[in-house]
Amino acid sequence: MTTGLFDADLPFSQACENNKAAILTVLQQAFSCCSKVLEIGSGTGQHAVYFAEQLPHLSWQASDQPVYLPALTERIRRAALANLASPLQLDICIDPSPATAADGLFTANTLHIMPWAVVRHFFSRLNELTAARANLCFYGPFNYHGQFTSSSNQAFDASLKSRDPAMGIRDFEKVLELARRQGFQLERDTPMPANNRLLWFTKTA
């Protein structure tokens, strides 16, 4: 039984609450035949708890950088779900891959935070992070043909770049090419609330 999604003493993301149901509609299909999903950049852990609860056939493995682990670990501990293990430390730049490869991978709102060099490094590691057959789901905003899809996304991109010039909304076509280089093909590009998208990629042996 999950508890404490709104615990005042833990970090909380309203965006996670707003988008989780829409994301779930795709994950139910994308991960229907998967057994283990690795989540990159689990953040507050709200997605991990919700998706593990809603997808009980999966073993959901949360992960993040060390700075986020204490609160993430506590949220998962309070949730007490049999299919949601303690989170792993995983800085995509330096930490080794988990011992067991996942047949599903999920990440939300990470590609625009990572510098582009880190995004490319992340994609270069996809085959060591996943099994021979795998499904990937990437959630967040994307540009198409070099253009913002909304004025709010353009403002968000400017805000990101004011924090760090290396951040920014990524071009769909460049992400698609990175995935293809690693043997992943686009299965579906689904519109999501608030001008976001969910990109579902597949890899077959």
Backbone as CSV, one residue per row, in Angstrom:
resi,resn,N_x,N_y,N_z,CA_x,CA_y,CA_z,C_x,C_y,C_z
1,MET,0.854,-1.192,0.000,0.000,0.000,0.000,0.886,1.236,0.000
2,THR,0.652,2.135,-0.953,1.450,3.353,-0.995,0.974,4.320,0.071
3,THR,1.912,5.058,0.627,1.583,6.069,1.623,2.450,7.286,1.388
4,GLY,1.942,8.433,1.786,2.780,9.608,1.888,3.208,10.245,0.596
5,LEU,2.424,10.125,-0.486,2.823,10.786,-1.725,2.913,12.299,-1.539
6,PHE,2.186,12.817,-0.564,2.180,14.254,-0.344,2.838,14.605,0.993
7,ASP,3.748,13.761,1.498,4.424,14.031,2.758,5.111,15.387,2.703
8,ALA,4.804,16.219,3.669,5.332,17.580,3.678,6.837,17.614,3.867
9,ASP,7.400,16.554,4.420,8.833,16.546,4.692,9.653,16.012,3.521
10,LEU,9.014,15.639,2.418,9.724,15.125,1.262,9.553,16.075,0.073
11,PRO,10.550,16.134,-0.815,10.401,16.949,-2.024,9.173,16.518,-2.807
12,PHE,8.519,17.475,-3.431,7.274,17.196,-4.151,7.261,17.939,-5.472
13,SER,6.834,17.250,-6.531,6.717,17.849,-7.859,5.263,17.818,-8.300
14,GLN,4.668,18.993,-8.471,3.292,19.034,-8.952,3.204,18.514,-10.379
15,ALA,4.248,18.750,-11.165,4.243,18.261,-12.542,4.117,16.742,-12.594
16,CYS,4.776,16.050,-11.669,4.670,14.581,-11.632,3.226,14.144,-11.393
17,GLU,2.553,14.845,-10.514,1.152,14.515,-10.243,0.275,14.813,-11.454
18,ASN,0.596,15.891,-12.160,-0.227,16.296,-13.289,-0.091,15.371,-14.483
19,ASN,1.112,14.794,-14.688,1.339,14.038,-15.923,1.320,12.524,-15.766
20,LYS,1.266,12.021,-14.527,1.455,10.582,-14.322,0.377,9.733,-14.984
21,ALA,-0.868,10.162,-14.954,-1.947,9.358,-15.537,-1.810,9.276,-17.056
22,ALA,-1.456,10.399,-17.682,-1.275,10.407,-19.133,-0.103,9.520,-19.535
23,ILE,0.991,9.600,-18.796,2.146,8.754,-19.091,1.788,7.284,-18.938
24,LEU,1.034,6.967,-17.906,0.667,5.572,-17.644,-0.045,4.940,-18.831
25,THR,-0.865,5.694,-19.537,-1.610,5.120,-20.659,-0.669,4.563,-21.726
26,VAL,0.496,5.171,-21.887,1.480,4.655,-22.844,2.308,3.533,-22.216
27,LEU,2.720,3.709,-20.974,3.546,2.688,-20.321,2.818,1.355,-20.215
28,GLN,1.518,1.385,-20.043,0.751,0.138,-19.974,0.925,-0.692,-21.235
29,GLN,1.098,-0.026,-22.364,1.334,-0.733,-23.627,2.825,-1.017,-23.836
30,ALA,3.643,0.000,-23.647,5.066,-0.137,-23.935,5.737,-1.184,-23.047
31,PHE,5.303,-1.293,-21.798,5.931,-2.210,-20.851,5.071,-3.438,-20.564
32,SER,4.092,-3.715,-21.416,3.170,-4.829,-21.151,3.877,-6.176,-21.117
33,CYS,4.942,-6.327,-21.907,5.661,-7.604,-21.960,7.016,-7.524,-21.260
34,CYS,7.266,-6.444,-20.555,8.530,-6.288,-19.826,8.422,-6.883,-18.428
35,SER,9.578,-7.163,-17.850,9.601,-7.675,-16.479,10.346,-6.737,-15.530
36,LYS,11.317,-5.974,-16.062,12.068,-5.059,-15.206,12.296,-3.746,-15.924
37,VAL,11.935,-2.653,-15.267,12.119,-1.313,-15.820,13.123,-0.549,-14.968
38,LEU,14.097,0.048,-15.632,15.045,0.938,-14.980,14.616,2.368,-15.263
39,GLU,14.409,3.143,-14.207,14.084,4.559,-14.360,15.333,5.390,-14.121
40,ILE,15.675,6.220,-15.087,16.834,7.106,-14.979,16.363,8.475,-14.502
41,GLY,16.978,8.974,-13.439,16.618,10.294,-12.920,15.265,10.300,-12.234
42,SER,15.114,9.473,-11.213,13.802,9.295,-10.561,13.360,10.495,-9.738
43,GLY,14.288,11.378,-9.389,13.910,12.622,-8.713,13.206,12.405,-7.389
44,THR,11.995,12.937,-7.276,11.237,12.843,-6.025,10.723,11.430,-5.754
45,GLY,10.693,10.588,-6.774,10.190,9.226,-6.608,8.695,9.080,-6.796
46,GLN,7.994,10.174,-7.082,6.536,10.090,-7.245,6.152,9.202,-8.432
47,HIS,6.858,9.347,-9.540,6.586,8.482,-10.684,6.873,7.027,-10.345
48,ALA,8.009,6.772,-9.714,8.389,5.394,-9.392,7.312,4.701,-8.562
49,VAL,6.831,5.392,-7.541,5.809,4.812,-6.672,4.510,4.585,-7.438
50,TYR,4.091,5.562,-8.194,2.818,5.449,-8.920,2.867,4.356,-9.978
51,PHE,3.924,4.336,-10.782,3.984,3.351,-11.856,4.193,1.944,-11.324
52,ALA,4.968,1.805,-10.266,5.138,0.471,-9.669,3.811,-0.046,-9.127
53,GLU,3.040,0.839,-8.542,1.742,0.437,-8.000,0.767,0.088,-9.115
54,GLN,0.787,0.843,-10.197,-0.163,0.640,-11.292,0.249,-0.481,-12.242
55,LEU,1.532,-0.857,-12.214,2.055,-1.902,-13.103,2.681,-3.013,-12.260
56,PRO,1.874,-3.751,-11.515,2.408,-4.712,-10.543,3.157,-5.888,-11.159
57,HIS,3.007,-6.101,-12.480,3.744,-7.199,-13.129,5.218,-6.853,-13.315
58,LEU,5.572,-5.585,-13.109,6.931,-5.118,-13.312,7.718,-5.045,-12.018
59,SER,9.012,-5.256,-12.134,9.946,-4.844,-11.097,10.472,-3.477,-11.515
60,TRP,10.166,-2.454,-10.729,10.534,-1.074,-11.088,11.764,-0.666,-10.288
61,GLN,12.845,-0.320,-10.989,14.087,0.078,-10.339,14.340,1.558,-10.541
62,ALA,14.173,2.323,-9.486,14.467,3.754,-9.525,15.969,3.977,-9.410
63,SER,16.433,5.120,-9.903,17.848,5.477,-9.778,18.003,6.981,-9.887
64,ASP,19.109,7.482,-9.346,19.419,8.904,-9.499,20.817,9.178,-8.972
65,GLN,21.233,10.423,-9.091,22.522,10.856,-8.587,22.486,10.897,-7.057
66,PRO,23.672,10.826,-6.417,23.726,10.723,-4.953,22.951,11.797,-4.203
67,VAL,22.955,13.037,-4.697,22.316,14.128,-3.967,20.817,13.899,-3.782
68,TYR,20.189,13.160,-4.685,18.746,12.944,-4.621,18.358,11.661,-3.895
69,LEU,19.327,10.836,-3.564,18.999,9.501,-3.044,18.343,9.487,-1.664
70,PRO,18.738,10.326,-0.702,18.108,10.221,0.623,16.592,10.381,0.595
71,ALA,16.090,11.433,-0.041,14.643,11.648,-0.090,13.967,10.609,-0.970
72,LEU,14.607,10.253,-2.083,14.050,9.225,-2.971,13.936,7.888,-2.248
73,THR,14.957,7.530,-1.508,14.948,6.274,-0.746,13.842,6.274,0.294
74,GLU,13.643,7.406,0.951,12.615,7.486,1.990,11.213,7.356,1.404
75,ARG,10.963,7.998,0.270,9.642,7.880,-0.337,9.353,6.432,-0.728
76,ILE,10.342,5.785,-1.302,10.155,4.389,-1.714,9.988,3.480,-0.495
77,ARG,10.712,3.775,0.577,10.563,2.979,1.806,9.144,3.091,2.344
78,ARG,8.610,4.296,2.359,7.254,4.496,2.874,6.199,3.838,1.978
79,ALA,6.470,3.795,0.688,5.505,3.167,-0.226,5.370,1.679,0.043
80,ALA,6.459,1.023,0.422,6.456,-0.394,0.804,5.799,-1.286,-0.257
81,LEU,6.240,-1.126,-1.498,5.731,-1.941,-2.600,6.707,-3.080,-2.883
82,ALA,6.178,-4.270,-3.038,7.022,-5.443,-3.244,7.820,-5.365,-4.543
83,ASN,7.298,-4.659,-5.539,7.974,-4.587,-6.843,8.768,-3.297,-7.036
84,LEU,9.030,-2.591,-5.933,9.795,-1.342,-5.995,10.938,-1.408,-4.987
85,ALA,12.138,-1.695,-5.505,13.311,-1.855,-4.639,13.890,-0.502,-4.253
86,SER,14.808,-0.520,-3.310,15.525,0.704,-2.958,16.229,1.243,-4.200
87,PRO,16.316,2.550,-4.339,16.903,3.123,-5.555,18.403,2.888,-5.641
88,LEU,18.890,2.893,-6.867,20.314,2.755,-7.132,20.951,4.120,-7.332
89,GLN,22.212,4.237,-6.924,22.997,5.403,-7.313,23.400,5.221,-8.764
90,LEU,23.019,6.147,-9.619,23.377,6.045,-11.034,23.529,7.433,-11.636
91,ASP,24.756,7.905,-11.632,25.125,9.090,-12.400,25.549,8.564,-13.760
92,ILE,24.819,8.917,-14.800,25.009,8.305,-16.102,26.422,8.534,-16.639
93,CYS,27.116,9.536,-16.116,28.458,9.845,-16.612,29.546,8.979,-15.996
94,ILE,29.328,8.509,-14.763,30.438,7.859,-14.063,30.108,6.504,-13.454
95,ASP,28.863,6.235,-13.120,28.545,5.008,-12.402,28.342,3.837,-13.351
96,PRO,28.749,2.627,-12.919,28.544,1.444,-13.761,27.067,1.098,-13.882
97,SER,26.740,0.352,-14.908,25.362,-0.070,-15.121,24.956,-1.096,-14.069
98,PRO,23.653,-1.202,-13.767,23.188,-2.233,-12.845,23.601,-3.623,-13.319
99,ALA,23.747,-4.545,-12.382,24.220,-5.897,-12.714,23.252,-6.615,-13.647
100,THR,21.959,-6.356,-13.481,20.951,-7.006,-14.312,20.384,-5.985,-15.299
101,ALA,20.492,-6.301,-16.582,19.965,-5.399,-17.604,18.444,-5.404,-17.571
102,ALA,17.847,-4.249,-17.797,16.392,-4.110,-17.796,15.859,-4.282,-19.215
103,ASP,14.620,-4.781,-19.319,13.991,-4.851,-20.642,13.045,-3.676,-20.874
104,GLY,13.046,-2.743,-19.946,12.328,-1.484,-20.108,13.148,-0.363,-19.486
105,LEU,13.109,0.812,-20.082,13.803,1.970,-19.526,12.885,3.179,-19.648
106,PHE,12.793,3.942,-18.567,11.933,5.126,-18.524,12.711,6.296,-17.961
107,THR,12.512,7.459,-18.543,13.065,8.676,-17.978,12.146,9.837,-18.325
108,ALA,11.978,10.744,-17.385,11.072,11.885,-17.567,11.797,13.182,-17.241
109,ASN,11.695,14.128,-18.149,12.215,15.483,-17.927,13.693,15.506,-17.541
110,THR,14.477,14.706,-18.266,15.920,14.666,-18.000,16.748,15.183,-19.169
111,LEU,16.317,14.936,-20.400,17.168,15.258,-21.548,17.410,16.755,-21.685
112,HIS,16.438,17.581,-21.286,16.647,19.029,-21.379,17.459,19.576,-20.212
113,ILE,17.653,18.771,-19.172,18.486,19.168,-18.038,19.944,18.775,-18.281
114,MET,20.158,17.616,-18.872,21.514,17.162,-19.186,22.134,18.042,-20.273
115,PRO,23.409,18.402,-20.150,24.101,19.001,-21.291,24.050,18.035,-22.481
116,TRP,24.111,18.581,-23.686,23.976,17.729,-24.872,25.040,16.634,-24.921
117,ALA,26.249,16.925,-24.470,27.296,15.899,-24.440,26.901,14.743,-23.534
118,VAL,26.212,15.048,-22.437,25.757,13.992,-21.521,24.599,13.217,-22.140
119,VAL,23.712,13.904,-22.860,22.637,13.208,-23.570,23.236,12.184,-24.529
120,ARG,24.244,12.587,-25.286,24.879,11.675,-26.237,25.544,10.500,-25.516
121,HIS,26.159,10.781,-24.375,26.780,9.710,-23.596,25.721,8.748,-23.058
122,PHE,24.629,9.286,-22.583,23.509,8.475,-22.098,23.053,7.503,-23.187
123,PHE,22.822,8.012,-24.378,22.370,7.140,-25.466,23.429,6.111,-25.838
124,SER,24.694,6.469,-25.739,25.761,5.520,-26.064,25.783,4.343,-25.099
125,ARG,25.172,4.505,-23.912,25.157,3.441,-22.903,23.870,2.612,-22.919
126,LEU,22.959,2.926,-23.819,21.660,2.244,-23.794,21.782,0.732,-23.898
127,ASN,22.705,0.255,-24.708,22.800,-1.188,-24.894,23.393,-1.909,-23.695
128,GLU,24.175,-1.208,-22.882,24.672,-1.847,-21.665,23.651,-1.759,-20.530
129,LEU,22.721,-0.802,-20.636,21.691,-0.641,-19.611,20.483,-1.550,-19.840
130,THR,20.315,-2.013,-21.082,19.099,-2.758,-21.430,19.420,-4.128,-22.005
131,ALA,18.418,-4.987,-21.981,18.539,-6.337,-22.511,18.502,-6.323,-24.037
132,ALA,18.672,-7.509,-24.638,18.702,-7.605,-26.104,17.403,-7.133,-26.732
133,ARG,16.290,-7.375,-26.050,14.995,-6.845,-26.475,14.533,-5.872,-25.399
134,ALA,14.212,-4.659,-25.797,13.880,-3.661,-24.779,12.977,-2.580,-25.357
135,ASN,12.251,-1.938,-24.458,11.406,-0.795,-24.784,11.873,0.401,-23.963
136,LEU,12.001,1.537,-24.616,12.413,2.770,-23.953,11.303,3.800,-24.053
137,CYS,11.102,4.556,-22.985,10.119,5.637,-22.996,10.754,6.902,-22.432
138,PHE,10.778,7.964,-23.258,11.347,9.251,-22.879,10.229,10.283,-22.857
139,TYR,10.035,10.912,-21.706,8.982,11.928,-21.554,9.617,13.295,-21.416
140,GLY,9.018,14.293,-22.068,9.466,15.667,-21.912,9.120,16.489,-23.132
141,PRO,9.561,17.745,-23.160,9.323,18.605,-24.325,10.381,18.355,-25.400
142,PHE,9.981,18.488,-26.649,10.921,18.356,-27.768,10.580,19.400,-28.824
143,ASN,11.610,19.827,-29.549,11.419,20.678,-30.718,11.329,19.804,-31.959
144,TYR,10.628,20.299,-32.972,10.481,19.577,-34.229,10.918,20.488,-35.369
145,HIS,11.828,19.969,-36.210,12.360,20.751,-37.330,12.956,22.072,-36.840
146,GLY,13.585,22.005,-35.652,14.250,23.172,-35.097,13.328,24.240,-34.552
147,GLN,12.042,23.917,-34.414,11.062,24.910,-33.980,10.416,24.502,-32.655
148,PHE,10.154,25.483,-31.809,9.399,25.227,-30.586,7.957,24.900,-30.948
149,THR,7.342,24.029,-30.176,5.952,23.654,-30.449,4.958,24.573,-29.774
150,SER,5.429,25.466,-28.903,4.529,26.405,-28.220,5.345,27.553,-27.657
151,SER,4.673,28.669,-27.376,5.352,29.812,-26.755,5.800,29.477,-25.342
152,SER,5.036,28.609,-24.655,5.426,28.228,-23.290,6.711,27.404,-23.304
153,ASN,6.876,26.544,-24.311,8.120,25.786,-24.419,9.296,26.706,-24.737
154,GLN,9.057,27.702,-25.560,10.116,28.662,-25.877,10.545,29.411,-24.613
155,ALA,9.573,29.809,-23.794,9.887,30.501,-22.545,10.612,29.576,-21.576
156,PHE,10.190,28.297,-21.551,10.835,27.316,-20.685,12.286,27.111,-21.106
157,ASP,12.532,27.030,-22.414,13.889,26.862,-22.917,14.761,28.049,-22.513
158,ALA,14.221,29.253,-22.614,14.979,30.442,-22.209,15.298,30.414,-20.724
159,SER,14.342,29.939,-19.932,14.569,29.821,-18.493,15.671,28.819,-18.191
160,LEU,15.643,27.684,-18.894,16.691,26.674,-18.705,18.058,27.247,-19.036
161,LYS,18.161,27.925,-20.167,19.445,28.455,-20.611,19.933,29.584,-19.709
162,SER,19.027,30.271,-19.036,19.456,31.302,-18.092,20.101,30.674,-16.860
163,ARG,19.695,29.443,-16.542,20.311,28.704,-15.433,21.639,28.103,-15.845
164,ASP,21.667,27.550,-17.071,22.862,26.894,-17.583,22.747,26.851,-19.103
165,PRO,23.649,27.512,-19.825,23.557,27.535,-21.292,23.586,26.145,-21.926
166,ALA,24.074,25.124,-21.191,24.149,23.764,-21.736,22.799,23.051,-21.678
167,MET,21.862,23.596,-20.919,20.525,23.011,-20.864,19.709,23.487,-22.058
168,GLY,18.571,22.829,-22.281,17.672,23.286,-23.332,16.832,22.164,-23.907
169,ILE,15.712,22.514,-24.480,14.829,21.534,-25.117,15.537,20.950,-26.331
170,ARG,15.510,19.633,-26.447,16.249,18.939,-27.497,15.414,18.773,-28.760
171,ASP,16.113,18.663,-29.881,15.453,18.450,-31.164,15.075,16.984,-31.312
172,PHE,13.828,16.738,-31.625,13.332,15.384,-31.826,14.194,14.624,-32.829
173,GLU,14.544,15.243,-33.933,15.286,14.556,-34.994,16.674,14.114,-34.520
174,LYS,17.317,14.915,-33.681,18.634,14.544,-33.158,18.522,13.396,-32.160
175,VAL,17.479,13.420,-31.335,17.249,12.319,-30.388,16.948,11.035,-31.141
176,LEU,16.144,11.139,-32.180,15.812,9.987,-33.003,17.072,9.364,-33.601
177,GLU,17.978,10.187,-34.078,19.208,9.677,-34.669,20.092,8.998,-33.624
178,LEU,20.180,9.563,-32.429,20.958,8.922,-31.364,20.407,7.539,-31.037
179,ALA,19.090,7.425,-30.980,18.464,6.134,-30.684,18.731,5.129,-31.804
180,ARG,18.620,5.570,-33.034,18.833,4.670,-34.171,20.251,4.135,-34.215
181,ARG,21.201,4.953,-33.836,22.605,4.502,-33.820,22.810,3.335,-32.855
182,GLN,21.976,3.264,-31.837,22.079,2.186,-30.846,21.133,1.026,-31.146
183,GLY,20.478,1.050,-32.293,19.611,-0.053,-32.699,18.175,0.068,-32.253
184,PHE,17.767,1.245,-31.775,16.390,1.463,-31.338,15.600,2.194,-32.416
185,GLN,14.389,1.748,-32.630,13.498,2.352,-33.619,12.305,2.999,-32.917
186,LEU,11.841,4.103,-33.461,10.693,4.784,-32.875,9.434,3.968,-33.115
187,GLU,8.768,3.599,-32.030,7.500,2.880,-32.099,6.330,3.853,-32.137
188,ARG,6.416,4.895,-31.295,5.303,5.838,-31.212,5.772,7.153,-30.599
189,ASP,5.238,8.238,-31.105,5.467,9.578,-30.571,4.098,10.109,-30.152
190,THR,3.866,10.175,-28.840,2.532,10.478,-28.318,2.491,11.866,-27.683
191,PRO,1.547,12.723,-28.089,1.406,14.025,-27.426,0.931,13.851,-25.989
192,MET,1.463,14.670,-25.118,1.167,14.635,-23.693,0.700,16.016,-23.248
193,PRO,0.151,16.140,-22.041,-0.280,17.452,-21.545,0.863,18.463,-21.483
194,ALA,0.503,19.729,-21.495,1.444,20.840,-21.306,2.561,20.840,-22.339
195,ASN,2.221,20.483,-23.589,3.167,20.544,-24.715,4.382,19.637,-24.540
196,ASN,4.167,18.503,-23.909,5.191,17.481,-23.785,4.894,16.329,-24.740
197,ARG,5.847,15.410,-24.859,5.689,14.230,-25.708,6.186,13.009,-24.949
198,LEU,5.756,11.845,-25.393,6.328,10.598,-24.883,6.807,9.799,-26.086
199,LEU,8.134,9.622,-26.172,8.758,8.881,-27.263,8.987,7.445,-26.815
200,TRP,8.424,6.514,-27.555,8.546,5.081,-27.245,9.395,4.442,-28.324
201,PHE,10.557,3.914,-27.904,11.473,3.228,-28.795,11.517,1.748,-28.477
202,THR,11.793,0.931,-29.486,11.930,-0.504,-29.282,13.245,-0.992,-29.885
203,LYS,13.757,-2.050,-29.288,14.941,-2.726,-29.818,14.658,-4.223,-29.805
204,THR,14.889,-4.883,-30.941,14.725,-6.329,-31.024,16.060,-6.971,-31.289
205,ALA,16.222,-8.155,-30.774,17.526,-8.849,-30.904,17.858,-9.102,-32.366
